[in-house]
Amino acid sequence: MSNAAKLGHRATYADLEALPEGVKGEILDGVLYTQPRPRFRHGRAAGTIFRALGAFDHDGPRDAGPGGWWLIIEPGIELLNSPEVAPDIAGWRRERFTPPGPDEPIRVVPDWACEVLSRSNRAYDRRTKFPYYARVGARHLWVVDPEARTVEVKKLVDGRWTDVATFAHDDVMSAEPFGACAIAVTTLWVP
């Protein structure tokens, strides 16, 4: 279960560093939220999507795939009073994002975020993170739910998330902003 820590002050990066091993933290709008590290089903779904989108993560010749993106697993992003937000996977179009230096945080809103739901983060992601992503202007959001075995595809329209599609069962997912990729939804779930 994700919890908002009662610190008595606006959370800082130092509060994240003080978390015990095995606890993941994010700071959104000055509030520290904690939850256990992801488990196998969560990591399996995120890893499968990341690998499936690999052809987009380059700037080479067109015959190497569609390219044009930077894709990162659990990046540390610093935005709007939030020194640490980390989508399960995030993507930036290369024409609008230059990777920061080795010790610098990412300070650019992702074009796409992917969140994998679990018992420990479901309410937090839906009630806190998704509205935050909309507020900062992320344009696309995929919501992967291993328990329901669904993938929701959302797009930001007029500052609100609009449902574009939901994939389930034996669907083959081809969805914006990665429409040139086909992902068999069944490959996301642990049997």
Biotite code that builds the C-alpha atoms (Angstrom):
import biotite.structure as struc

atoms = struc.array([
    struc.Atom([0.000, 0.000, 0.000], chain_id="A", res_id=1, res_name="MET", atom_name="CA", element="C"),
    struc.Atom([1.431, 3.383, -0.970], chain_id="A", res_id=2, res_name="SER", atom_name="CA", element="C"),
    struc.Atom([1.636, 5.843, 1.897], chain_id="A", res_id=3, res_name="ASN", atom_name="CA", element="C"),
    struc.Atom([2.151, 9.586, 2.136], chain_id="A", res_id=4, res_name="ALA", atom_name="CA", element="C"),
    struc.Atom([4.827, 10.070, 4.775], chain_id="A", res_id=5, res_name="ALA", atom_name="CA", element="C"),
    struc.Atom([4.027, 12.552, 7.546], chain_id="A", res_id=6, res_name="LYS", atom_name="CA", element="C"),
    struc.Atom([7.290, 14.496, 7.677], chain_id="A", res_id=7, res_name="LEU", atom_name="CA", element="C"),
    struc.Atom([6.277, 17.877, 9.057], chain_id="A", res_id=8, res_name="GLY", atom_name="CA", element="C"),
    struc.Atom([8.096, 19.594, 6.162], chain_id="A", res_id=9, res_name="HIS", atom_name="CA", element="C"),
    struc.Atom([8.174, 19.600, 2.366], chain_id="A", res_id=10, res_name="ARG", atom_name="CA", element="C"),
    struc.Atom([9.906, 16.409, 1.328], chain_id="A", res_id=11, res_name="ALA", atom_name="CA", element="C"),
    struc.Atom([13.378, 16.666, -0.167], chain_id="A", res_id=12, res_name="THR", atom_name="CA", element="C"),
    struc.Atom([15.731, 14.339, -1.955], chain_id="A", res_id=13, res_name="TYR", atom_name="CA", element="C"),
    struc.Atom([17.427, 13.722, 1.415], chain_id="A", res_id=14, res_name="ALA", atom_name="CA", element="C"),
    struc.Atom([14.161, 12.136, 2.626], chain_id="A", res_id=15, res_name="ASP", atom_name="CA", element="C"),
    struc.Atom([14.339, 9.694, -0.297], chain_id="A", res_id=16, res_name="LEU", atom_name="CA", element="C"),
    struc.Atom([17.932, 8.805, 0.499], chain_id="A", res_id=17, res_name="GLU", atom_name="CA", element="C"),
    struc.Atom([16.941, 8.049, 4.109], chain_id="A", res_id=18, res_name="ALA", atom_name="CA", element="C"),
    struc.Atom([14.379, 5.401, 3.118], chain_id="A", res_id=19, res_name="LEU", atom_name="CA", element="C"),
    struc.Atom([15.163, 1.836, 4.190], chain_id="A", res_id=20, res_name="PRO", atom_name="CA", element="C"),
    struc.Atom([16.301, -0.739, 1.655], chain_id="A", res_id=21, res_name="GLU", atom_name="CA", element="C"),
    struc.Atom([13.402, -2.298, -0.233], chain_id="A", res_id=22, res_name="GLY", atom_name="CA", element="C"),
    struc.Atom([11.253, 0.846, -0.046], chain_id="A", res_id=23, res_name="VAL", atom_name="CA", element="C"),
    struc.Atom([10.669, 2.974, -3.125], chain_id="A", res_id=24, res_name="LYS", atom_name="CA", element="C"),
    struc.Atom([9.855, 6.653, -2.730], chain_id="A", res_id=25, res_name="GLY", atom_name="CA", element="C"),
    struc.Atom([8.629, 9.478, -4.910], chain_id="A", res_id=26, res_name="GLU", atom_name="CA", element="C"),
    struc.Atom([8.007, 13.115, -4.091], chain_id="A", res_id=27, res_name="ILE", atom_name="CA", element="C"),
    struc.Atom([5.053, 14.778, -5.775], chain_id="A", res_id=28, res_name="LEU", atom_name="CA", element="C"),
    struc.Atom([4.190, 18.366, -4.916], chain_id="A", res_id=29, res_name="ASP", atom_name="CA", element="C"),
    struc.Atom([6.366, 18.233, -1.804], chain_id="A", res_id=30, res_name="GLY", atom_name="CA", element="C"),
    struc.Atom([4.814, 15.035, -0.377], chain_id="A", res_id=31, res_name="VAL", atom_name="CA", element="C"),
    struc.Atom([6.871, 11.860, 0.046], chain_id="A", res_id=32, res_name="LEU", atom_name="CA", element="C"),
    struc.Atom([5.005, 8.702, -1.057], chain_id="A", res_id=33, res_name="TYR", atom_name="CA", element="C"),
    struc.Atom([6.467, 5.312, -0.216], chain_id="A", res_id=34, res_name="THR", atom_name="CA", element="C"),
    struc.Atom([5.745, 1.782, -1.313], chain_id="A", res_id=35, res_name="GLN", atom_name="CA", element="C"),
    struc.Atom([7.506, -1.571, -1.468], chain_id="A", res_id=36, res_name="PRO", atom_name="CA", element="C"),
    struc.Atom([9.791, -2.246, -4.424], chain_id="A", res_id=37, res_name="ARG", atom_name="CA", element="C"),
    struc.Atom([8.013, -3.900, -7.370], chain_id="A", res_id=38, res_name="PRO", atom_name="CA", element="C"),
    struc.Atom([7.643, -7.677, -7.371], chain_id="A", res_id=39, res_name="ARG", atom_name="CA", element="C"),
    struc.Atom([8.043, -10.222, -10.158], chain_id="A", res_id=40, res_name="PHE", atom_name="CA", element="C"),
    struc.Atom([4.704, -9.766, -12.004], chain_id="A", res_id=41, res_name="ARG", atom_name="CA", element="C"),
    struc.Atom([5.171, -6.011, -12.043], chain_id="A", res_id=42, res_name="HIS", atom_name="CA", element="C"),
    struc.Atom([8.747, -6.193, -13.318], chain_id="A", res_id=43, res_name="GLY", atom_name="CA", element="C"),
    struc.Atom([7.891, -8.858, -15.875], chain_id="A", res_id=44, res_name="ARG", atom_name="CA", element="C"),
    struc.Atom([5.167, -6.710, -17.476], chain_id="A", res_id=45, res_name="ALA", atom_name="CA", element="C"),
    struc.Atom([7.348, -3.567, -17.523], chain_id="A", res_id=46, res_name="ALA", atom_name="CA", element="C"),
    struc.Atom([10.343, -5.454, -18.915], chain_id="A", res_id=47, res_name="GLY", atom_name="CA", element="C"),
    struc.Atom([8.298, -7.072, -21.680], chain_id="A", res_id=48, res_name="THR", atom_name="CA", element="C"),
    struc.Atom([6.944, -3.701, -22.818], chain_id="A", res_id=49, res_name="ILE", atom_name="CA", element="C"),
    struc.Atom([10.386, -2.106, -22.658], chain_id="A", res_id=50, res_name="PHE", atom_name="CA", element="C"),
    struc.Atom([11.888, -4.868, -24.821], chain_id="A", res_id=51, res_name="ARG", atom_name="CA", element="C"),
    struc.Atom([8.972, -4.759, -27.275], chain_id="A", res_id=52, res_name="ALA", atom_name="CA", element="C"),
    struc.Atom([9.519, -1.032, -27.809], chain_id="A", res_id=53, res_name="LEU", atom_name="CA", element="C"),
    struc.Atom([13.269, -1.413, -28.327], chain_id="A", res_id=54, res_name="GLY", atom_name="CA", element="C"),
    struc.Atom([13.087, -0.566, -32.043], chain_id="A", res_id=55, res_name="ALA", atom_name="CA", element="C"),
    struc.Atom([11.947, 2.956, -31.109], chain_id="A", res_id=56, res_name="PHE", atom_name="CA", element="C"),
    struc.Atom([14.890, 3.621, -28.794], chain_id="A", res_id=57, res_name="ASP", atom_name="CA", element="C"),
    struc.Atom([17.554, 4.764, -31.259], chain_id="A", res_id=58, res_name="HIS", atom_name="CA", element="C"),
    struc.Atom([18.452, 7.550, -33.633], chain_id="A", res_id=59, res_name="ASP", atom_name="CA", element="C"),
    struc.Atom([20.010, 5.409, -36.340], chain_id="A", res_id=60, res_name="GLY", atom_name="CA", element="C"),
    struc.Atom([18.962, 4.567, -39.895], chain_id="A", res_id=61, res_name="PRO", atom_name="CA", element="C"),
    struc.Atom([15.303, 3.829, -40.640], chain_id="A", res_id=62, res_name="ARG", atom_name="CA", element="C"),
    struc.Atom([16.066, 0.193, -41.455], chain_id="A", res_id=63, res_name="ASP", atom_name="CA", element="C"),
    struc.Atom([16.958, -0.291, -37.771], chain_id="A", res_id=64, res_name="ALA", atom_name="CA", element="C"),
    struc.Atom([13.323, 0.430, -36.838], chain_id="A", res_id=65, res_name="GLY", atom_name="CA", element="C"),
    struc.Atom([11.140, 3.466, -36.335], chain_id="A", res_id=66, res_name="PRO", atom_name="CA", element="C"),
    struc.Atom([13.528, 5.081, -33.819], chain_id="A", res_id=67, res_name="GLY", atom_name="CA", element="C"),
    struc.Atom([13.227, 8.633, -32.590], chain_id="A", res_id=68, res_name="GLY", atom_name="CA", element="C"),
    struc.Atom([12.764, 7.975, -28.857], chain_id="A", res_id=69, res_name="TRP", atom_name="CA", element="C"),
    struc.Atom([14.670, 7.772, -25.590], chain_id="A", res_id=70, res_name="TRP", atom_name="CA", element="C"),
    struc.Atom([13.070, 5.039, -23.445], chain_id="A", res_id=71, res_name="LEU", atom_name="CA", element="C"),
    struc.Atom([14.121, 4.606, -19.815], chain_id="A", res_id=72, res_name="ILE", atom_name="CA", element="C"),
    struc.Atom([13.045, 2.245, -17.020], chain_id="A", res_id=73, res_name="ILE", atom_name="CA", element="C"),
    struc.Atom([12.241, 4.019, -13.719], chain_id="A", res_id=74, res_name="GLU", atom_name="CA", element="C"),
    struc.Atom([13.981, 7.307, -14.549], chain_id="A", res_id=75, res_name="PRO", atom_name="CA", element="C"),
    struc.Atom([14.400, 9.883, -11.801], chain_id="A", res_id=76, res_name="GLY", atom_name="CA", element="C"),
    struc.Atom([12.544, 12.936, -13.101], chain_id="A", res_id=77, res_name="ILE", atom_name="CA", element="C"),
    struc.Atom([12.522, 16.295, -11.328], chain_id="A", res_id=78, res_name="GLU", atom_name="CA", element="C"),
    struc.Atom([9.509, 18.485, -12.176], chain_id="A", res_id=79, res_name="LEU", atom_name="CA", element="C"),
    struc.Atom([7.338, 21.180, -10.533], chain_id="A", res_id=80, res_name="LEU", atom_name="CA", element="C"),
    struc.Atom([8.107, 20.950, -6.804], chain_id="A", res_id=81, res_name="ASN", atom_name="CA", element="C"),
    struc.Atom([8.689, 17.225, -7.267], chain_id="A", res_id=82, res_name="SER", atom_name="CA", element="C"),
    struc.Atom([12.356, 16.274, -6.926], chain_id="A", res_id=83, res_name="PRO", atom_name="CA", element="C"),
    struc.Atom([11.628, 12.624, -7.731], chain_id="A", res_id=84, res_name="GLU", atom_name="CA", element="C"),
    struc.Atom([8.938, 11.041, -9.821], chain_id="A", res_id=85, res_name="VAL", atom_name="CA", element="C"),
    struc.Atom([9.713, 7.729, -11.515], chain_id="A", res_id=86, res_name="ALA", atom_name="CA", element="C"),
    struc.Atom([7.309, 6.162, -14.004], chain_id="A", res_id=87, res_name="PRO", atom_name="CA", element="C"),
    struc.Atom([7.848, 2.435, -14.509], chain_id="A", res_id=88, res_name="ASP", atom_name="CA", element="C"),
    struc.Atom([8.897, 3.325, -18.073], chain_id="A", res_id=89, res_name="ILE", atom_name="CA", element="C"),
    struc.Atom([9.099, 6.770, -19.658], chain_id="A", res_id=90, res_name="ALA", atom_name="CA", element="C"),
    struc.Atom([9.773, 7.944, -23.184], chain_id="A", res_id=91, res_name="GLY", atom_name="CA", element="C"),
    struc.Atom([10.860, 11.201, -24.747], chain_id="A", res_id=92, res_name="TRP", atom_name="CA", element="C"),
    struc.Atom([10.913, 12.096, -28.432], chain_id="A", res_id=93, res_name="ARG", atom_name="CA", element="C"),
    struc.Atom([14.554, 12.707, -29.322], chain_id="A", res_id=94, res_name="ARG", atom_name="CA", element="C"),
    struc.Atom([13.838, 16.006, -31.059], chain_id="A", res_id=95, res_name="GLU", atom_name="CA", element="C"),
    struc.Atom([12.719, 17.590, -27.758], chain_id="A", res_id=96, res_name="ARG", atom_name="CA", element="C"),
    struc.Atom([14.993, 15.931, -25.222], chain_id="A", res_id=97, res_name="PHE", atom_name="CA", element="C"),
    struc.Atom([18.749, 15.913, -24.728], chain_id="A", res_id=98, res_name="THR", atom_name="CA", element="C"),
    struc.Atom([19.955, 13.526, -22.032], chain_id="A", res_id=99, res_name="PRO", atom_name="CA", element="C"),
    struc.Atom([21.297, 15.326, -18.962], chain_id="A", res_id=100, res_name="PRO", atom_name="CA", element="C"),
    struc.Atom([24.828, 14.996, -17.607], chain_id="A", res_id=101, res_name="GLY", atom_name="CA", element="C"),
    struc.Atom([25.770, 11.905, -15.582], chain_id="A", res_id=102, res_name="PRO", atom_name="CA", element="C"),
    struc.Atom([24.861, 13.435, -12.190], chain_id="A", res_id=103, res_name="ASP", atom_name="CA", element="C"),
    struc.Atom([21.943, 15.586, -13.354], chain_id="A", res_id=104, res_name="GLU", atom_name="CA", element="C"),
    struc.Atom([18.265, 14.656, -13.005], chain_id="A", res_id=105, res_name="PRO", atom_name="CA", element="C"),
    struc.Atom([15.917, 14.649, -15.963], chain_id="A", res_id=106, res_name="ILE", atom_name="CA", element="C"),
    struc.Atom([13.946, 17.905, -15.966], chain_id="A", res_id=107, res_name="ARG", atom_name="CA", element="C"),
    struc.Atom([11.818, 17.385, -19.069], chain_id="A", res_id=108, res_name="VAL", atom_name="CA", element="C"),
    struc.Atom([8.251, 16.060, -18.965], chain_id="A", res_id=109, res_name="VAL", atom_name="CA", element="C"),
    struc.Atom([8.071, 12.680, -20.723], chain_id="A", res_id=110, res_name="PRO", atom_name="CA", element="C"),
    struc.Atom([5.988, 12.395, -23.878], chain_id="A", res_id=111, res_name="ASP", atom_name="CA", element="C"),
    struc.Atom([4.854, 8.942, -22.739], chain_id="A", res_id=112, res_name="TRP", atom_name="CA", element="C"),
    struc.Atom([4.667, 7.197, -19.381], chain_id="A", res_id=113, res_name="ALA", atom_name="CA", element="C"),
    struc.Atom([3.829, 3.594, -18.605], chain_id="A", res_id=114, res_name="CYS", atom_name="CA", element="C"),
    struc.Atom([2.710, 2.500, -15.140], chain_id="A", res_id=115, res_name="GLU", atom_name="CA", element="C"),
    struc.Atom([2.233, -1.098, -14.048], chain_id="A", res_id=116, res_name="VAL", atom_name="CA", element="C"),
    struc.Atom([-0.376, -1.425, -11.314], chain_id="A", res_id=117, res_name="LEU", atom_name="CA", element="C"),
    struc.Atom([-0.005, -3.648, -8.277], chain_id="A", res_id=118, res_name="SER", atom_name="CA", element="C"),
    struc.Atom([-1.797, -3.986, -4.966], chain_id="A", res_id=119, res_name="ARG", atom_name="CA", element="C"),
    struc.Atom([0.721, -1.664, -3.340], chain_id="A", res_id=120, res_name="SER", atom_name="CA", element="C"),
    struc.Atom([0.478, 1.158, -5.905], chain_id="A", res_id=121, res_name="ASN", atom_name="CA", element="C"),
    struc.Atom([-2.948, 0.909, -7.584], chain_id="A", res_id=122, res_name="ARG", atom_name="CA", element="C"),
    struc.Atom([-4.714, 3.660, -5.604], chain_id="A", res_id=123, res_name="ALA", atom_name="CA", element="C"),
    struc.Atom([-1.640, 5.905, -5.481], chain_id="A", res_id=124, res_name="TYR", atom_name="CA", element="C"),
    struc.Atom([-1.051, 5.676, -9.238], chain_id="A", res_id=125, res_name="ASP", atom_name="CA", element="C"),
    struc.Atom([-4.682, 6.347, -10.162], chain_id="A", res_id=126, res_name="ARG", atom_name="CA", element="C"),
    struc.Atom([-5.408, 9.071, -7.586], chain_id="A", res_id=127, res_name="ARG", atom_name="CA", element="C"),
    struc.Atom([-2.058, 10.836, -7.363], chain_id="A", res_id=128, res_name="THR", atom_name="CA", element="C"),
    struc.Atom([0.359, 10.020, -10.194], chain_id="A", res_id=129, res_name="LYS", atom_name="CA", element="C"),
    struc.Atom([-2.003, 10.028, -13.165], chain_id="A", res_id=130, res_name="PHE", atom_name="CA", element="C"),
    struc.Atom([-3.449, 13.485, -12.315], chain_id="A", res_id=131, res_name="PRO", atom_name="CA", element="C"),
    struc.Atom([0.114, 14.709, -11.729], chain_id="A", res_id=132, res_name="TYR", atom_name="CA", element="C"),
    struc.Atom([1.206, 13.470, -15.176], chain_id="A", res_id=133, res_name="TYR", atom_name="CA", element="C"),
    struc.Atom([-1.767, 15.292, -16.716], chain_id="A", res_id=134, res_name="ALA", atom_name="CA", element="C"),
    struc.Atom([-0.963, 18.488, -14.822], chain_id="A", res_id=135, res_name="ARG", atom_name="CA", element="C"),
    struc.Atom([2.674, 18.549, -16.013], chain_id="A", res_id=136, res_name="VAL", atom_name="CA", element="C"),
    struc.Atom([1.677, 17.736, -19.606], chain_id="A", res_id=137, res_name="GLY", atom_name="CA", element="C"),
    struc.Atom([2.738, 14.145, -20.339], chain_id="A", res_id=138, res_name="ALA", atom_name="CA", element="C"),
    struc.Atom([0.898, 13.399, -23.606], chain_id="A", res_id=139, res_name="ARG", atom_name="CA", element="C"),
    struc.Atom([0.436, 9.618, -23.474], chain_id="A", res_id=140, res_name="HIS", atom_name="CA", element="C"),
    struc.Atom([-0.085, 7.095, -20.676], chain_id="A", res_id=141, res_name="LEU", atom_name="CA", element="C"),
    struc.Atom([-0.269, 3.307, -20.704], chain_id="A", res_id=142, res_name="TRP", atom_name="CA", element="C"),
    struc.Atom([-1.750, 1.644, -17.629], chain_id="A", res_id=143, res_name="VAL", atom_name="CA", element="C"),
    struc.Atom([-0.792, -2.019, -17.329], chain_id="A", res_id=144, res_name="VAL", atom_name="CA", element="C"),
    struc.Atom([-2.846, -4.074, -14.870], chain_id="A", res_id=145, res_name="ASP", atom_name="CA", element="C"),
    struc.Atom([-1.449, -7.605, -14.357], chain_id="A", res_id=146, res_name="PRO", atom_name="CA", element="C"),
    struc.Atom([-4.304, -8.518, -11.997], chain_id="A", res_id=147, res_name="GLU", atom_name="CA", element="C"),
    struc.Atom([-7.063, -7.566, -14.469], chain_id="A", res_id=148, res_name="ALA", atom_name="CA", element="C"),
    struc.Atom([-4.799, -8.533, -17.396], chain_id="A", res_id=149, res_name="ARG", atom_name="CA", element="C"),
    struc.Atom([-5.548, -5.308, -19.254], chain_id="A", res_id=150, res_name="THR", atom_name="CA", element="C"),
    struc.Atom([-3.646, -2.419, -20.781], chain_id="A", res_id=151, res_name="VAL", atom_name="CA", element="C"),
    struc.Atom([-5.404, 0.947, -20.908], chain_id="A", res_id=152, res_name="GLU", atom_name="CA", element="C"),
    struc.Atom([-4.123, 3.491, -23.423], chain_id="A", res_id=153, res_name="VAL", atom_name="CA", element="C"),
    struc.Atom([-4.777, 7.125, -22.556], chain_id="A", res_id=154, res_name="LYS", atom_name="CA", element="C"),
    struc.Atom([-4.058, 10.419, -24.280], chain_id="A", res_id=155, res_name="LYS", atom_name="CA", element="C"),
    struc.Atom([-3.981, 13.887, -22.765], chain_id="A", res_id=156, res_name="LEU", atom_name="CA", element="C"),
    struc.Atom([-6.719, 16.074, -24.269], chain_id="A", res_id=157, res_name="VAL", atom_name="CA", element="C"),
    struc.Atom([-7.410, 19.543, -22.846], chain_id="A", res_id=158, res_name="ASP", atom_name="CA", element="C"),
    struc.Atom([-5.517, 18.679, -19.656], chain_id="A", res_id=159, res_name="GLY", atom_name="CA", element="C"),
    struc.Atom([-7.467, 15.468, -18.954], chain_id="A", res_id=160, res_name="ARG", atom_name="CA", element="C"),
    struc.Atom([-6.852, 11.806, -19.687], chain_id="A", res_id=161, res_name="TRP", atom_name="CA", element="C"),
    struc.Atom([-9.031, 10.457, -22.486], chain_id="A", res_id=162, res_name="THR", atom_name="CA", element="C"),
    struc.Atom([-9.351, 6.693, -22.921], chain_id="A", res_id=163, res_name="ASP", atom_name="CA", element="C"),
    struc.Atom([-8.106, 5.684, -26.370], chain_id="A", res_id=164, res_name="VAL", atom_name="CA", element="C"),
    struc.Atom([-8.278, 1.885, -26.090], chain_id="A", res_id=165, res_name="ALA", atom_name="CA", element="C"),
    struc.Atom([-8.211, -1.041, -23.693], chain_id="A", res_id=166, res_name="THR", atom_name="CA", element="C"),
    struc.Atom([-6.476, -4.292, -24.617], chain_id="A", res_id=167, res_name="PHE", atom_name="CA", element="C"),
    struc.Atom([-7.107, -7.634, -22.918], chain_id="A", res_id=168, res_name="ALA", atom_name="CA", element="C"),
    struc.Atom([-7.232, -11.417, -23.389], chain_id="A", res_id=169, res_name="HIS", atom_name="CA", element="C"),
    struc.Atom([-5.491, -12.418, -26.627], chain_id="A", res_id=170, res_name="ASP", atom_name="CA", element="C"),
    struc.Atom([-5.480, -8.914, -28.178], chain_id="A", res_id=171, res_name="ASP", atom_name="CA", element="C"),
    struc.Atom([-2.435, -7.751, -30.051], chain_id="A", res_id=172, res_name="VAL", atom_name="CA", element="C"),
    struc.Atom([-1.804, -4.223, -28.901], chain_id="A", res_id=173, res_name="MET", atom_name="CA", element="C"),
    struc.Atom([-0.793, -1.560, -31.381], chain_id="A", res_id=174, res_name="SER", atom_name="CA", element="C"),
    struc.Atom([-1.235, 1.783, -29.681], chain_id="A", res_id=175, res_name="ALA", atom_name="CA", element="C"),
    struc.Atom([-0.130, 5.382, -29.836], chain_id="A", res_id=176, res_name="GLU", atom_name="CA", element="C"),
    struc.Atom([2.415, 6.734, -29.636], chain_id="A", res_id=177, res_name="PRO", atom_name="CA", element="C"),
    struc.Atom([4.028, 3.436, -30.708], chain_id="A", res_id=178, res_name="PHE", atom_name="CA", element="C"),
    struc.Atom([1.463, 2.313, -33.294], chain_id="A", res_id=179, res_name="GLY", atom_name="CA", element="C"),
    struc.Atom([4.117, 0.650, -35.452], chain_id="A", res_id=180, res_name="ALA", atom_name="CA", element="C"),
    struc.Atom([4.726, -1.909, -32.691], chain_id="A", res_id=181, res_name="CYS", atom_name="CA", element="C"),
    struc.Atom([2.534, -4.954, -32.038], chain_id="A", res_id=182, res_name="ALA", atom_name="CA", element="C"),
    struc.Atom([2.574, -6.472, -28.549], chain_id="A", res_id=183, res_name="ILE", atom_name="CA", element="C"),
    struc.Atom([0.675, -9.665, -27.759], chain_id="A", res_id=184, res_name="ALA", atom_name="CA", element="C"),
    struc.Atom([-1.022, -8.794, -24.476], chain_id="A", res_id=185, res_name="VAL", atom_name="CA", element="C"),
    struc.Atom([-0.707, -12.394, -23.220], chain_id="A", res_id=186, res_name="THR", atom_name="CA", element="C"),
    struc.Atom([3.109, -12.001, -23.189], chain_id="A", res_id=187, res_name="THR", atom_name="CA", element="C"),
    struc.Atom([2.815, -9.435, -20.378], chain_id="A", res_id=188, res_name="LEU", atom_name="CA", element="C"),
    struc.Atom([1.418, -11.857, -17.803], chain_id="A", res_id=189, res_name="TRP", atom_name="CA", element="C"),
    struc.Atom([3.080, -14.533, -15.763], chain_id="A", res_id=190, res_name="VAL", atom_name="CA", element="C"),
    struc.Atom([1.222, -17.815, -16.416], chain_id="A", res_id=191, res_name="PRO", atom_name="CA", element="C"),
])
